[in-house]
Amino acid sequence: MRFFPSAARRRVGAVVAACSLALGAIAVPLAHANLSTADDLKHKQKRVEKQIDQAHDHLEMSSTRLVRATQRLAAARTGLSAARDALGTARSELADARGVDLEMRARLTLAEADLEVARLGVISGTAAVDRQRDSVASVISSIYTEGDPGLLAFAALLDARTPGDLIRQEGVRDVIVGRETRAYDDLSAAEVLLEVEETQVEDAKREVATKARDAAEHVITMQGLETDAQAAKDEVVRLVADRKDASAEAKEAKGSDRKKLAKLKKEDRRIEKKLAAIARQARLRALREARRQGRQQLSSGPSTGFLAWPSGGEVTSPYGMRIHPIFGYYSLHDGTDFGVGCGTPLYAASDGRVISQYFQTAYGNRLILDNGFQRGVGLATIYNHAASYTVGVGDQVSRGQVIGYVGSTGWSTGCHLHFTVMADGRAVDPMNWL
């Protein structure tokens, strides 16, 4: 099997997954479909399978350096996007944390103010209790010096000469006893209020301590968020630099590859002219032979099965027009790729003579066989990316003969054979001849 870069495998995997879903959706109604529907679904299934076959990234027309530089650039761009998202998240979380910090500081300040108010209340309550205690002491002193109000009232009752004297003495007694009672009541109330205020002070102290502890813990959280934000910022800076470097490297590699591709096109045109000339000579020889034997015309057109398969393996990239994944231009993939392990034998697709065998930057080790005038055209077959060949220029080979071994030389992302069929000097679909 042919291997592809991880980015390519991920894209292929996505296509395969999508195609698998499509196949699953197609397969459900088959049990209840009529024959016509079943045939239609089979055609759809074949189209899906073809899409899977064509899902590989055709990167063999790019150097390994360019492929790696492009993948590195793509990874840097993806990483930069993720890093910028992370930085945005970190900054947002830090902004929220700073808002919470301000709120917590405000609550702490309020709690401290409540504590101060409570403390002032205690001071005021203590003073009130002291005043009430003085008042009670004064009443006690009065009782001591003036006598118990109850006894005085009893004495007044004995001394009363008239009912009016008795009423006046009773009123005086009530005033004295009432003042005594109020003094004790006020003292009790002041003491109760002082106790409440002292409780409020303790509650305020606990509230301040809690708020201070929460604020301290939040400071640690903020420090962590600030560290995360700085790390995210540093990562963005690093990835920006990495993207810049990767972009420069990819640009340089792409420029180099374009120059090599331009040379390759010139070489391809030279080979096409050479094969076209060979084909014209072969046609003339065939015409002369046909006239000599009295035949009126030559058979023409490709014949399926005329050529033997040059290697095993599955078709990983068919012949046809396609968009280059890196350069973006629409061009012809002039052969069929067979995915097969390195070291697998390569076979001559037909009898022929080796007219060229060399190393080319993009195609790696190449071998060109002139297969003569076949089916009305001058036929040639080309084998690319081989690890090595067992035949050389001028050798005559037979159909099915081992002529080399599969490799991954040149611009190749994995072991495979790029097999090209030339008819009168022009590339044609090999599948029409196999």
C-alpha positions in Angstrom: 0.0 0.0 0.0 1.1 3.6 -0.6 1.7 5.8 2.4 0.8 9.5 2.6 1.6 12.3 5.1 -0.4 12.6 8.3 -2.3 15.6 7.0 -3.2 13.8 3.8 -4.2 10.8 5.8 -6.5 12.9 8.0 -8.1 14.4 4.9 -8.4 11.0 3.3 -9.9 9.7 6.5 -12.5 12.5 6.5 -13.4 11.7 3.0 -13.6 8.0 3.7 -15.7 8.6 6.8 -18.1 10.8 4.7 -18.2 8.2 2.0 -18.8 5.4 4.6 -21.8 7.4 5.9 -23.0 7.8 2.3 -22.6 4.0 1.7 -24.5 3.3 4.9 -27.3 5.6 3.9 -27.3 3.9 0.5 -27.3 0.4 1.9 -30.4 0.8 4.1 -33.2 0.7 1.5 -31.6 -2.2 -0.5 -33.5 -4.9 1.3 -36.8 -3.5 0.1 -35.8 -2.1 -3.3 -36.7 -3.6 -6.7 -34.0 -4.7 -9.1 -33.9 -1.4 -10.9 -33.4 0.5 -7.7 -30.7 -2.0 -6.6 -28.8 -1.5 -9.8 -29.1 2.3 -9.4 -27.7 2.0 -5.9 -24.9 -0.2 -7.1 -23.9 2.5 -9.5 -24.0 5.0 -6.7 -21.9 2.7 -4.6 -19.3 2.4 -7.4 -19.2 6.2 -7.7 -18.6 6.5 -3.9 -15.9 3.9 -4.1 -14.3 5.8 -6.9 -14.3 8.9 -4.8 -12.5 7.0 -2.1 -9.9 5.9 -4.6 -9.4 9.5 -5.8 -9.4 10.9 -2.2 -5.6 10.6 -1.9 -3.7 13.9 -2.1 -1.7 13.8 -5.3 1.5 15.1 -3.8 4.0 13.1 -5.9 4.5 16.1 -8.1 6.0 18.0 -5.1 9.4 17.5 -3.4 9.5 16.1 0.0 10.9 19.3 1.3 7.9 21.3 -0.1 5.4 18.8 1.3 7.0 19.0 4.7 7.3 22.8 4.6 3.6 23.1 3.5 2.5 20.7 6.3 4.6 22.7 8.8 3.0 25.9 7.6 -0.5 24.4 7.8 0.3 23.1 11.3 1.7 26.5 12.4 -1.5 28.3 11.0 -3.7 25.8 12.8 -1.7 26.1 16.0 -1.7 29.9 15.8 -5.5 30.0 15.5 -5.8 27.7 18.5 -3.2 29.7 20.5 -5.0 33.0 19.7 -8.3 31.4 20.9 -6.5 30.3 24.1 -5.1 33.8 24.6 -8.5 35.3 24.1 -10.0 32.9 26.6 -7.2 33.6 29.1 -7.6 37.3 28.7 -11.4 37.1 29.1 -11.0 34.9 32.2 -8.5 37.3 33.6 -10.7 40.3 33.0 -13.6 38.5 34.8 -11.3 37.6 37.6 -10.2 41.2 38.0 -13.8 42.3 38.1 -14.5 39.7 40.8 -11.4 41.0 42.6 -12.7 44.5 42.6 -16.1 43.3 43.9 -14.4 41.2 46.6 -12.2 44.1 47.7 -15.4 46.3 47.9 -17.1 43.7 50.1 -14.0 43.5 52.3 -14.0 47.2 52.7 -17.7 47.2 53.5 -17.2 44.4 56.0 -14.4 46.3 57.7 -16.6 49.4 57.8 -19.4 47.3 59.5 -16.8 46.1 62.0 -15.7 49.6 62.8 -19.4 50.6 63.3 -19.9 47.6 65.5 -16.8 48.5 67.5 -18.1 52.1 67.9 -21.4 50.6 69.1 -19.6 48.6 71.7 -17.8 51.7 72.9 -21.1 53.6 73.0 -22.8 50.7 74.8 -20.1 50.4 77.3 -20.4 54.1 78.1 -24.2 53.7 78.5 -23.8 50.7 80.8 -21.3 52.8 82.9 -23.8 55.6 83.1 -26.6 53.3 84.1 -24.4 51.7 86.7 -23.6 55.2 88.1 -27.4 55.9 88.1 -28.1 52.7 90.0 -25.3 53.5 92.4 -26.8 56.9 93.0 -30.2 55.3 93.8 -28.6 52.8 96.2 -26.7 55.7 97.9 -29.9 57.6 98.2 -31.6 54.6 99.8 -28.7 54.3 102.1 -28.8 57.9 103.2 -32.5 58.6 103.0 -33.8 55.1 103.9 -35.6 52.4 102.1 -38.6 54.0 100.2 -40.9 51.2 101.4 -40.1 51.7 105.0 -40.4 55.5 104.6 -43.8 55.0 103.1 -44.8 52.9 106.1 -43.5 55.5 108.5 -45.4 58.2 106.6 -48.5 56.2 106.9 -48.1 56.1 110.7 -47.3 59.8 110.8 -50.3 60.8 108.6 -52.8 62.9 110.4 -55.3 63.3 107.6 -56.2 61.3 104.5 -54.6 64.1 102.4 -51.3 63.6 104.1 -51.5 59.9 103.4 -52.1 60.5 99.7 -49.3 63.0 99.4 -46.9 60.6 101.2 -48.0 57.7 98.9 -47.2 59.9 95.8 -43.8 60.7 97.0 -43.1 57.0 97.6 -44.2 56.1 94.1 -41.9 58.6 92.6 -38.9 57.3 94.5 -39.7 53.6 93.8 -40.4 54.4 90.1 -37.0 56.1 89.8 -35.4 53.1 91.3 -37.1 50.7 89.0 -36.3 52.7 85.9 -32.7 52.9 86.9 -32.4 49.1 87.2 -34.4 48.6 83.9 -32.2 51.1 82.1 -29.1 49.3 83.3 -30.5 45.9 82.2 -31.4 47.3 78.8 -27.9 48.8 78.4 -26.2 45.6 79.4 -28.4 43.6 76.9 -27.6 46.1 74.1 -23.9 46.0 74.9 -24.1 42.2 74.6 -25.8 42.5 71.2 -23.2 45.0 70.0 -20.4 42.8 71.2 -21.9 39.8 69.3 -22.1 42.1 66.2 -18.4 42.9 66.6 -17.6 39.2 66.7 -19.8 38.5 63.6 -18.2 41.4 61.8 -14.7 40.1 62.7 -15.6 36.7 61.3 -17.0 38.3 58.1 -13.9 40.4 57.6 -11.7 37.3 58.1 -13.7 35.3 55.6 -13.7 38.1 53.0 -9.9 38.6 53.6 -9.3 34.9 53.1 -11.4 34.8 50.0 -9.6 37.8 48.6 -6.2 36.2 49.3 -7.3 33.0 47.6 -8.6 35.0 44.6 -5.2 36.8 44.3 -3.6 33.4 43.9 -6.2 32.5 41.2 -5.5 35.8 39.4 -1.8 35.1 39.5 -2.4 31.7 37.9 -4.6 33.3 35.2 -2.0 36.0 34.6 0.6 33.3 34.2 -1.7 31.4 31.8 -2.4 34.6 29.8 1.4 35.4 29.6 2.1 31.8 28.5 -0.7 32.0 25.8 0.8 35.3 24.6 4.3 33.8 24.4 2.9 30.8 22.5 1.2 33.2 20.0 4.4 35.1 19.5 6.3 31.8 19.0 3.8 30.5 16.5 3.8 33.8 14.6 7.5 33.5 14.2 7.2 29.8 13.3 4.5 30.5 10.8 6.8 33.2 9.3 9.7 30.9 9.1 7.5 28.0 7.7 6.0 30.4 5.1 9.4 31.5 4.0 10.6 27.9 3.8 7.5 26.9 1.9 7.8 29.8 -0.5 11.5 29.0 -1.2 10.7 25.3 -1.7 7.7 26.1 -3.9 9.9 28.4 -6.1 12.5 25.7 -6.3 9.9 23.1 -7.3 8.4 25.3 -9.9 11.7 25.7 -11.6 12.2 21.9 -11.5 8.7 21.4 -12.9 9.4 23.8 -15.7 12.5 21.7 -16.6 10.4 18.6 -16.2 7.8 19.9 -18.7 10.6 20.6 -21.2 11.9 17.1 -20.7 8.4 15.7 -21.2 8.0 17.6 -24.4 11.4 16.3 -25.6 10.4 12.7 -24.7 7.0 13.2 -26.4 8.7 14.4 -29.6 11.2 11.5 -29.5 8.4 9.0 -29.0 6.3 10.6 -31.7 9.2 10.4 -34.1 9.6 6.7 -33.2 5.9 6.2 -33.7 6.0 7.8 -37.1 8.8 5.5 -38.2 7.0 2.5 -36.8 3.9 3.5 -38.6 5.8 3.9 -41.9 7.4 0.5 -41.4 4.0 -1.0 -40.6 2.4 0.6 -43.7 5.2 -0.7 -46.0 4.8 -4.2 -44.5 1.0 -4.0 -44.9 1.4 -3.0 -48.6 3.9 -5.7 -49.2 1.4 -8.3 -47.8 -1.5 -6.8 -49.7 -3.4 -5.5 -46.7 -5.4 -2.3 -47.3 -5.4 -0.8 -43.8 -4.0 -1.1 -40.3 -6.1 -2.0 -37.3 -6.3 0.9 -34.9 -7.5 1.9 -31.4 -6.7 0.7 -27.9 -7.4 -2.9 -26.9 -8.3 -3.7 -23.4 -6.0 -6.4 -22.2 -3.4 -5.8 -24.8 -0.9 -4.7 -22.1 -0.2 -6.8 -19.0 -0.4 -5.3 -15.6 3.0 -3.9 -14.7 2.6 -4.6 -11.0 0.2 -5.7 -8.4 -1.5 -3.5 -5.9 -4.5 -1.2 -6.1 -5.0 2.0 -8.1 -4.3 4.8 -5.7 -4.5 7.7 -8.2 -6.1 7.3 -11.7 -5.2 9.0 -14.9 -6.9 12.3 -15.5 -7.1 16.1 -14.9 -6.9 17.2 -11.3 -6.0 20.2 -9.1 -2.5 20.2 -7.6 -3.0 20.3 -3.8 -0.1 22.7 -3.3 0.4 24.7 -6.5 -3.3 24.9 -7.2 -3.1 24.6 -11.0 -5.3 22.2 -13.0 -3.2 19.7 -14.8 -3.1 16.2 -16.2 -2.0 13.3 -14.1 -0.5 11.5 -17.0 -0.5 8.0 -15.7 -2.0 5.5 -13.2 -0.5 5.0 -9.7 -0.4 1.5 -8.3 0.1 1.4 -4.5 2.4 -1.5 -3.8 5.2 -2.2 -1.3 8.8 -1.2 -2.0 10.8 -4.1 -3.5 7.8 -5.6 -5.4 8.8 -6.7 -8.9 7.9 -4.5 -11.9 6.9 -6.4 -15.1 7.2 -5.4 -18.8 3.6 -4.7 -19.9 4.5 -5.8 -23.5 7.4 -6.8 -25.6 9.7 -3.9 -26.3 13.1 -2.3 -26.3 14.5 -0.1 -23.6 15.1 3.3 -25.2 15.8 5.3 -22.0 16.7 4.6 -18.3 17.8 7.4 -16.0 17.1 9.4 -12.7 14.9 12.4 -12.9 14.3 14.8 -9.9 10.5 14.5 -9.9 9.9 11.0 -11.4 12.9 9.4 -9.7 14.2 6.3 -11.5 12.5 6.1 -14.9 12.5 3.5 -17.6 10.9 4.0 -21.1 10.1 1.0 -23.3 9.3 1.3 -27.0 6.6 -1.3 -27.5 6.4 -0.8 -31.3 3.5 -0.1 -33.6 0.4 -1.6 -31.9 -3.3 -1.2 -32.7 -2.5 1.6 -35.1 -0.3 3.7 -32.8 3.3 3.9 -31.8 3.1 2.5 -28.3 5.5 3.2 -25.4 5.3 2.5 -21.7 7.0 4.4 -18.9 7.8 3.2 -15.4 8.6 5.8 -12.6 9.8 6.0 -9.0 11.4 2.5 -9.1 14.0 1.5 -6.5 16.1 0.0 -9.3 15.9 -1.6 -12.7 17.3 -4.9 -14.0 17.6 -3.8 -17.6 19.3 -1.0 -19.4 19.2 1.1 -22.6 19.1 -1.1 -25.7 17.9 -4.3 -24.0 15.0 -6.2 -25.6 12.4 -7.3 -23.0 9.5 -9.7 -23.2 5.9 -9.3 -21.9 5.8 -10.2 -18.2 9.6 -10.0 -17.7 10.9 -8.5 -14.4 12.4 -5.2 -15.4 12.9 -3.6 -11.9 11.5 -3.2 -8.4 9.0 -0.7 -6.9 10.4 2.2 -5.0 9.7 5.7 -3.8 12.4 7.7 -5.5 11.9 11.2 -6.7 8.9 13.3 -5.7 7.0 10.5 -4.0 5.2 10.2 -0.7 5.2 6.4 -0.6 6.1 3.2 -2.4 4.2 3.0 -5.7 4.5 2.7 -9.4 3.5 5.7 -11.6 2.8 3.9 -14.9 2.4 5.9 -18.1 1.2 4.7 -21.5 2.2 6.9 -24.5 0.3 6.6 -27.9 2.0 8.4 -30.8 4.0 10.5 -28.2 0.9 11.5 -26.1 -0.1 10.2 -22.7 -3.3 8.2 -22.7 -5.3 6.4 -20.0 -3.4 3.2 -19.2 -6.7 1.5 -18.1 -7.9 1.5 -21.7 -4.9 -0.8 -22.5 -4.7 -3.0 -19.5 
